[in-house]
Amino acid sequence: MEAALVSPEFYNVNIHERRFAAYFCRACPLLSVLIVTGVVVYGALKNQLVLIWLVASLNIALWLWIVTTNVQGLYSIFANLEGLEDGPQPESIGATPRGASLDGENGGTGGSAFGNSVVHLVVLPNYKEDESMLAETLRALGEAETAGTFVIVLAMEAREGKEGKDKAIRLQMRFECQFARIIITDHPDGLIQDHTDGSAHPEVPGKASNLKWAVEQAYKDCVEKGVHPDRVLLTVADADCIFHPLYFSRTGTEFAQLRAEDDHHWTMWQAPQLPFRNYYTAPIVSRVWAYVASSYEFGSLSGCAWGGHSMIFSSYSMPLLLGRNAEAWDGDVIAEDHHAWLKCFYYWLYKGAQQQVGKAEAFDNQSKLKIVPVFLPVKSTSVQSDNYWKSWVERWSQARRHAQGVAELCYALLATYEALRTCLLPNGVFSISLFCSMTKVIIRLWCIHLLPICQTICLAVLSIKWFMNGRNIPYCPDKLWFIGDLLNRDSPERFFVCGFAGAWVLTWPVVIPWVLTVMSNVLLLYKCFLRPAELNRYGSIWHSEDGKIPGDRPLSKGMFMIICDCIFGMTWILIPYGFIASLLATFNVLLSGNSFDYVCASKGVTSRKKIPGNYGSLDKPSHKFQPAPEPSEKPIMIA
């Protein structure tokens, strides 16, 4: 009988570790950009054919990625976005008396069709968020089917001080009758993240470090209250996110079914997130990013429906035990959503390897970590401040924060290296399928963060050479000829390579992705915002969110805005907010890892007031609220 595998927990590696492998992985994003830049400069100066082939290859890669993602999204819009106008039955939204047992086996509340077995734990990490926005989010959760079974965690930050605690208590008093319980956690300031090599790094203030603390405290609370953690489905939600009223009943039902089959351990749930709640009032710089994010995230998630690859983002659900056992949230991480998925992936790898020492072929039969798409979109907001210029500045802060996600490529490289070095290869646990799974993770991260940078550099150099040579590229024709004409020339293949490089026609690499992006965003705006708001049979907050487009013909106005934004704003806005922000991130990751100070962007809400600050903000909130009366009983608060 094989001995149990004993090896380092490679899923817990950290890019801040003080060893050569960690430093090298942190350098890899910038090295990739420098290598591509070096090759393209060599091609421009010494070998024209090298330049053309490189530009053609990156153009094709980026084009295929964008087009296939959009096509997947368009298919799902028609095939999977069904029943968005539906809502819960009135009898399913009843409140649960405070203090009621959550133990379904002892007659507690649950509302599930599977023996009242599923408990929804909803964590709302926040910092200096506007109280009215948090109240609206809680009202929307209270409108969900079986909301009376929810345990809500208001994950506060100690550095917000007494004002944050008072705000949490007021919200708890106001909404506790709508849920099973509302508990408050208070993330301490100044904690340390320990690493596997014995080093340590201060926590980075933000969503990841808050979640690390809050989920652990919620886990302990479940154990103390007699709720088995295996029955708990954890949902992480941003403070401005509005879930569809049927999201939790659908995920809970699927979780219960998988749990009955003992196949729930490696499943995560993700709904597409659309930042169009304040679409009409948001500035163009925020709307353009919303188009890009919605097309990519919706299309990528749609691919999961037929075995494609994606990662969780922003607001998502997973078994509580998976999140805790995988230690999915590290304190010194910025991109907590992608990092949480990666930690769970490498934890799955680690646990599978423990059971398959010397039996590589059997590893393929293990249950794999998977994301189940839930086509009930989550509605969120885009960046919107109290004046137009400040919105542009705060959108830049958000762009830099998103670009910092390139650090997760460094983590994936380091975790893969450690997995191979310490566990998989020494113990004979390897297979082609396993290698492909690991490779897909790294390639996806590279494509998200580095492919656009490299393609932009190559195309820019080719464009400069074209301009300096009298608007002509040596070795390439200056216009497109008939196919028959091409076949009769010498070396016709060079005409096609030049075409793929964009030397004589930019229709295929620009117009086709542009048209698909416009189509997908128009349809998403209509099907997820305008049509549900027009019908709104249930009067819920989710259904009433219509993007704030005024007038009698909102679809025409929305379509006109999307087309104009994509024509006049897409390219020049993505240069600073995409290319430059991403390039700066590769330098920051090399020099400082995830040590990153930022001012998080303001959020536009239905009241159209500015939401001041939140994670990473150094300013003080500008809105004051009158304190509610003292609670009649002691609030549930976990230090």
Secondary structure, DSSP 8 states (H G I E B T S, - for coil): ---------GGG--TTSSSHHHHHHHHHHHHHHHHHHHHHHHHHHT-HHHHHHHHHHHHHHHHHHHHHHHHHHHHHHHHT---TT----GGGG----TT----GGGT-----TTTS--EEEEEEE-SS--HHHHHHHHHHHHTSTTGGGEEEEEEEEGGG-HHHHHHHHHHHHHHGGGSSEEEEEEE-SS-EEE-TTS-EEE--TTHHHHHHHHHHHHHHHHHHTT--GGGEEEEE--TT-B--TTHHHHHHHHHHHHHHTT--TTEEEE--EE--TTTTTS-HHHHHHHHHHHHHHHHHHHHGGGT------SSEEEEHHHHHHTT---TT-S-HHHHHHHHHHHHHHHHHHHH-TT-HHHHTTS---EEEE--S-EE---B--SSHHHHHHHHHHHHHHHHGGGHHHHHHHHHHHHHIIIIITTTT---HHHHHHHHHHHHHHHHHHTHHHHHHHHHHHHHHHHHHTTS--TTS-SS---HHHHHTSSSTHHHHHHHHTTSS--IIIIIHHHHHHHHHHHHHHIIIIIHHHHH-SS--HHHH--TT--SS-HHHHHHHHHHHHHHHTHHHHHIIIIIIHHHHHHHHHHHHTT--------EE-TT--EE---TT--S------------SS---EE-
